[in-house]
Amino acid sequence: MAAENQTQIGEATIDQKDRPWIIALTVLLAVLVATWLLVTPTGWWEKIRLLGYAVCHQIETRSFFYHDMQSPLCARCTGMYLGGLLAIGYQAWQGRKGRFPPVWVMMILGLLFIWFGVDGVNSFLRFFPGFTFGYQPSNLLRLTTGMGVGLGIGAILTPLFNQTAWADWINRSFFEKWYGFPILLLIAALMTLGIYSQQPVILLPAMFASGLGVVFLLGALHSVIALMLIKRSNRQLSWKEMTLPLLIGFNVAMIQILATSLFRFLLIGSWAPFNL
């Protein structure tokens, strides 16, 4: 009984020590979000679109549209961020597994990354007049290669988060069964075709999710870094105990989005996409 009381007192002390930081970071996050809403142009979709302004060129010919609403991200970045969200969501329901994917999965992800690079270079070279080598790029290829890299980001970030955050993480891979990764690839392929079909019932939610995905993925990555910096690795047992590192991570994500967006705005003098 004495030991139990001591544990409870220790936990209460830790919570008490974190509380001022949690309050301060919550207020800071609210200020950052309010600043974002104030400095960006009016219109709810413009604010969603401009979440991608910090990380993507948003060239119109390389982006999807729903009527006059442009996607927050180009086709390649749309695939990348949605692929990351898909892989994280696919793994999240399987528990706190923290082992990285097996070698054969990593090899496929590596090939997808190489394809991403080759297609990106081929697409970039098309900006130069008279360039006739390579192949004709398309938004389908951009979306597909972006999706492949996004799957890789999610497949690595999820176990990295679990093995860094949780004291009770499981030393097993999400793809230990042979059919686990092929199912993910199939879902990604169906999502890619659905987005490329530009059917409103698929395209509009995908566009919305891609914009929010910028905040989510940056916040998750910075939360992992925060866990290491504040020496909280492998100490949490519940999401409540993750409040402080998550607040740090999402504050850093919002600061990054604001700083990068304002730098780009000062550089080109416009909130519009690049016009090349």
C-alpha positions as CSV (number, residue, x, y, z in Angstrom):
1,M,0.0,0.0,0.0
2,A,2.8,2.4,0.9
3,A,4.5,1.7,-2.5
4,E,1.3,2.3,-4.3
5,N,0.8,5.6,-2.6
6,Q,4.3,6.6,-3.4
7,T,3.8,5.9,-7.1
8,Q,0.6,7.9,-7.1
9,I,2.3,10.8,-5.3
10,G,5.2,10.6,-7.8
11,E,2.8,10.7,-10.7
12,A,0.9,13.7,-9.2
13,T,4.2,15.5,-8.8
14,I,5.1,14.9,-12.4
15,D,1.7,16.2,-13.6
16,Q,2.0,19.2,-11.3
17,K,5.4,20.1,-12.8
18,D,4.1,19.8,-16.3
19,R,0.9,21.8,-15.8
20,P,2.4,25.3,-16.2
21,W,4.1,24.3,-19.4
22,I,1.0,22.6,-20.7
23,I,-1.0,25.8,-20.0
24,A,1.6,28.0,-21.6
25,L,2.0,25.8,-24.7
26,T,-1.8,25.6,-25.1
27,V,-2.1,29.4,-25.0
28,L,0.9,29.7,-27.5
29,L,-0.8,27.2,-29.9
30,A,-4.0,29.2,-29.8
31,V,-2.0,32.4,-30.5
32,L,-0.2,30.8,-33.4
33,V,-3.5,29.4,-34.9
34,A,-5.1,32.8,-34.5
35,T,-2.1,34.5,-36.1
36,W,-2.4,32.1,-39.0
37,L,-6.1,32.9,-39.4
38,L,-5.5,36.7,-39.3
39,V,-2.5,36.9,-41.7
40,T,-3.8,34.7,-44.4
41,P,-6.5,35.8,-46.9
42,T,-10.1,35.5,-46.1
43,G,-12.2,32.5,-47.0
44,W,-12.1,29.1,-45.3
45,W,-10.8,27.3,-48.3
46,E,-8.0,29.8,-48.8
47,K,-6.8,29.1,-45.3
48,I,-6.9,25.4,-46.0
49,R,-5.1,25.8,-49.3
50,L,-2.4,28.0,-47.6
51,L,-1.5,25.2,-45.2
52,G,0.3,23.8,-48.3
53,Y,1.8,27.1,-49.2
54,A,4.6,26.5,-46.7
55,V,5.7,23.2,-48.2
56,C,4.6,23.1,-51.8
57,H,5.0,25.2,-55.0
58,Q,1.3,24.7,-55.8
59,I,1.7,25.2,-59.5
60,E,-1.8,25.2,-61.0
61,T,-1.1,22.9,-63.9
62,R,0.3,20.3,-61.5
63,S,-2.5,20.5,-59.0
64,F,-6.1,19.2,-58.7
65,F,-9.2,21.5,-58.7
66,Y,-12.7,21.2,-57.4
67,H,-14.5,23.9,-59.5
68,D,-12.4,27.0,-58.6
69,M,-10.9,25.5,-55.4
70,Q,-7.3,24.5,-55.9
71,S,-5.8,21.7,-53.8
72,P,-3.5,22.8,-51.0
73,L,-0.8,20.7,-52.5
74,C,0.4,19.7,-56.0
75,A,-0.3,16.2,-57.3
76,R,3.0,14.9,-56.0
77,C,2.7,16.4,-52.6
78,T,-0.9,15.4,-52.4
79,G,0.1,11.8,-52.8
80,M,3.0,12.1,-50.4
81,Y,0.9,13.6,-47.5
82,L,-2.1,11.4,-48.1
83,G,0.1,8.3,-48.4
84,G,1.7,9.2,-45.1
85,L,-1.7,9.6,-43.4
86,L,-2.9,6.3,-45.0
87,A,0.1,4.4,-43.7
88,I,-0.2,5.8,-40.2
89,G,-4.0,5.1,-40.1
90,Y,-3.5,1.6,-41.4
91,Q,-1.0,0.9,-38.7
92,A,-2.6,2.8,-35.8
93,W,-5.4,0.2,-35.2
94,Q,-2.8,-2.6,-34.8
95,G,-1.5,-1.4,-31.4
96,R,1.8,0.0,-30.3
97,K,4.1,-2.0,-32.5
98,G,7.5,-0.4,-32.8
99,R,9.7,-2.7,-35.0
100,F,10.6,-1.2,-38.4
101,P,9.2,-3.0,-41.6
102,P,11.0,-6.2,-42.7
103,V,13.7,-6.0,-45.3
104,W,11.6,-6.9,-48.2
105,V,9.1,-4.1,-47.4
106,M,12.0,-1.6,-47.0
107,M,13.3,-2.7,-50.4
108,I,10.0,-2.0,-52.1
109,L,9.7,1.3,-50.3
110,G,13.3,2.1,-51.4
111,L,12.3,1.4,-55.1
112,L,9.3,3.6,-54.7
113,F,11.5,6.4,-53.4
114,I,13.9,6.0,-56.4
115,W,10.9,6.2,-58.7
116,F,9.8,9.3,-56.9
117,G,13.2,10.9,-57.5
118,V,13.5,9.9,-61.1
119,D,10.0,11.2,-61.9
120,G,10.6,14.4,-60.0
121,V,13.8,15.1,-61.9
122,N,12.2,14.3,-65.3
123,S,9.3,16.6,-64.4
124,F,11.6,19.4,-63.3
125,L,13.7,19.3,-66.5
126,R,10.5,20.0,-68.5
127,F,10.7,23.6,-67.2
128,F,13.7,24.1,-69.6
129,P,12.7,24.9,-73.1
130,G,13.9,22.5,-75.7
131,F,14.4,19.6,-73.3
132,T,13.2,16.5,-75.2
133,F,14.8,13.6,-73.2
134,G,13.0,11.5,-70.7
135,Y,9.2,10.9,-70.9
136,Q,6.1,13.0,-70.8
137,P,5.2,13.7,-67.1
138,S,1.6,13.6,-65.9
139,N,-0.3,14.3,-62.7
140,L,-1.1,10.6,-62.4
141,L,2.6,9.8,-62.3
142,R,3.2,12.6,-59.8
143,L,0.3,11.4,-57.6
144,T,1.5,7.8,-57.8
145,T,5.1,8.4,-57.0
146,G,4.1,10.8,-54.2
147,M,1.8,8.2,-52.7
148,G,4.7,5.7,-52.7
149,V,7.0,8.0,-50.8
150,G,4.2,8.9,-48.4
151,L,3.7,5.2,-47.6
152,G,7.3,5.0,-46.7
153,I,7.1,8.1,-44.5
154,G,4.2,6.6,-42.6
155,A,5.7,3.1,-42.4
156,I,8.8,4.6,-40.8
157,L,7.2,7.3,-38.7
158,T,4.6,5.1,-37.0
159,P,7.0,2.6,-35.4
160,L,9.5,5.4,-34.7
161,F,6.8,7.2,-32.8
162,N,5.7,4.1,-30.9
163,Q,9.2,3.0,-29.8
164,T,10.0,6.6,-28.7
165,A,6.8,7.4,-27.0
166,W,5.6,4.3,-25.2
167,A,7.0,2.4,-22.2
168,D,5.0,-0.6,-23.3
169,W,5.7,-0.6,-27.0
170,I,5.6,-4.0,-28.7
171,N,8.7,-5.3,-30.5
172,R,6.8,-6.5,-33.6
173,S,6.4,-5.1,-37.1
174,F,3.0,-4.0,-38.5
175,F,4.0,-5.9,-41.7
176,E,5.1,-9.2,-40.1
177,K,2.4,-11.1,-42.0
178,W,3.1,-11.4,-45.7
179,Y,-0.3,-9.9,-46.8
180,G,-0.1,-6.8,-44.6
181,F,1.9,-4.6,-46.9
182,P,0.2,-5.8,-50.2
183,I,-3.1,-4.8,-48.7
184,L,-1.7,-1.3,-47.9
185,L,-0.4,-1.0,-51.5
186,L,-3.8,-2.0,-52.8
187,I,-5.6,0.6,-50.7
188,A,-3.1,3.2,-51.8
189,A,-3.7,2.3,-55.5
190,L,-7.4,2.5,-55.1
191,M,-7.0,5.9,-53.4
192,T,-4.7,7.1,-56.1
193,L,-7.2,6.1,-58.9
194,G,-10.1,7.6,-56.9
195,I,-8.3,11.0,-56.6
196,Y,-7.2,11.0,-60.2
197,S,-10.8,10.3,-61.3
198,Q,-11.6,13.7,-59.8
199,Q,-15.0,12.6,-58.6
200,P,-16.1,15.2,-56.1
201,V,-17.1,12.7,-53.4
202,I,-13.4,11.5,-53.4
203,L,-11.5,14.5,-54.5
204,L,-12.8,17.2,-52.1
205,P,-12.2,15.1,-48.9
206,A,-8.8,14.2,-50.3
207,M,-7.9,17.8,-50.9
208,F,-9.1,18.8,-47.4
209,A,-7.2,15.9,-45.8
210,S,-4.0,16.8,-47.6
211,G,-4.0,20.3,-46.2
212,L,-4.6,19.2,-42.7
213,G,-2.0,16.4,-43.3
214,V,0.7,19.0,-43.5
215,V,0.0,20.0,-39.9
216,F,-0.5,16.5,-38.6
217,L,2.7,15.0,-40.1
218,L,4.9,17.9,-39.1
219,G,3.4,17.8,-35.6
220,A,4.0,14.1,-35.3
221,L,7.6,14.4,-36.4
222,H,8.4,17.3,-34.1
223,S,6.7,15.4,-31.2
224,V,9.1,12.5,-31.7
225,I,12.0,15.0,-31.6
226,A,10.5,16.7,-28.5
227,L,10.3,13.4,-26.7
228,M,14.0,12.9,-27.2
229,L,15.0,16.5,-26.3
230,I,13.0,16.6,-23.0
231,K,14.2,13.1,-22.1
232,R,10.8,11.5,-22.1
233,S,11.5,8.5,-24.4
234,N,9.8,5.3,-23.5
235,R,8.2,6.8,-20.4
236,Q,4.5,7.2,-21.4
237,L,1.7,4.7,-20.8
238,S,-1.3,6.8,-22.0
239,W,-2.1,9.6,-24.4
240,K,-2.7,11.9,-21.4
241,E,1.0,11.6,-20.5
242,M,1.8,12.6,-24.1
243,T,0.2,16.0,-23.7
244,L,3.4,17.9,-23.2
245,P,5.5,16.5,-26.1
246,L,2.5,16.7,-28.4
247,L,2.0,20.3,-27.6
248,I,5.6,21.0,-28.2
249,G,5.5,19.2,-31.5
250,F,2.4,21.0,-32.8
251,N,3.6,24.4,-31.6
252,V,6.9,23.8,-33.6
253,A,4.9,22.7,-36.6
254,M,2.8,25.8,-36.6
255,I,5.8,28.0,-36.1
256,Q,7.5,26.3,-39.0
257,I,4.4,26.8,-41.2
258,L,4.0,30.4,-40.2
259,A,7.7,31.2,-40.7
260,T,8.1,29.5,-44.0
261,S,4.8,31.0,-45.3
262,L,5.8,34.5,-44.3
263,F,9.3,34.1,-45.8
264,R,7.8,32.9,-49.1
265,F,5.2,35.8,-49.0
266,L,8.0,38.4,-48.4
267,L,10.0,36.8,-51.2
268,I,7.4,36.7,-53.9
269,G,4.9,39.3,-52.6
270,S,1.8,37.1,-53.1
271,W,-0.2,34.3,-51.5
272,A,-0.8,32.9,-55.0
273,P,0.8,29.6,-56.3
274,F,4.1,29.8,-58.2
275,N,3.4,30.7,-61.8
276,L,6.0,29.1,-64.0
